[in-house]
């Protein structure tokens, strides 16, 4: 790719200002990894800058091509549908700018190692504070965001299994903060019945926010009811160096033609069990009415909504065009994702 290009990191957005700051740190880290490039970021809703504004900044600096990467863990509605819709609309209104869309962070050995580091650090602190507990007497609970896309939810379970085997726990369970099941509190109440001395609760989220805090609150509540079980709260991923390396790799994949996405289990392309009627649904974003609100920097509009208790990835309807090659600048589609990015509270 010989022409100049910029990098755009696309997030969901959060009402939590700390989550917004943490997300901006990704853009800062990518600027350090690509010092010769213009790097911006933006959100679908609840925070500023919105995606459009980030693209405006790149265009104003003379960037003619943008490599857009979703700041999300797995493939669900926000990055399969909403972000491509926003980018397609922007390109239609700005024909001088071409945008190529990358894939989600996904199942990646770097991400698993980053998650393992977070869990291991929590165990070290717990051992120092309360004395060691053998791994085989410890249960790991991995909590994902939860989505209306079963493929994305299954990826959380795969992360859980890889951490379970990789770190040598006696058992592991998967739960979700909303939308799908099991939810966190009933998941933990089930886990304590298995008889393990220690339970490690690990939110597999990129950033903080109300959902992460709610996960910890549920852990505290179940711990209070079961004082004989030691509960350990591991930190979410945030700016772990391996997470930032994965973001940089997603940019490199676009550049070098290896921008491969897993569309085999996408409910919008294939007849996934229980979701057969969602094949080929229209690609539309519903976030325009909440762009930029939620952090005190923009007015509140009628119809504003938030991902409140029990909420997570919205159910989206879209038929995104599929191809067996990376996204072209005029046809944005992706099996790229969202649900556990808690820049989406």
Buried (B, 14 or more C-beta within 10 A) or exposed (E): EEEEBBBBBBBBBBBBEEBBEBBBBBBEBBBEBBEEBBBBBBBBBBBBBBBBBBBBBBBEEEBEBBBBBBBBBBBBBBBBBBBBBBBBBBBEEBEEBBBBBBBBBBBBEBBBBBBBBBBBEBBEBBEEEEEEBEBEBBBBBBBBBBBBBBBBBBBBBBBBEBBBEEBEBBBBBBBBBBBBEBBBBEBBBEBBEEEBBBBBBBBBBBBBBBBBBBBBEBBEBBBEEBEEBBBBBBBBBBBBEBBBBBBBBBBBBBEEEEBEBBBEBBBBBBEBEEBEEBBEBEBEBBBBEBBBBBBEEBEEEEEEBBBEEEBBBBEBBBBBEBEEEBBBBEBBBBBBBBBBBBBBB
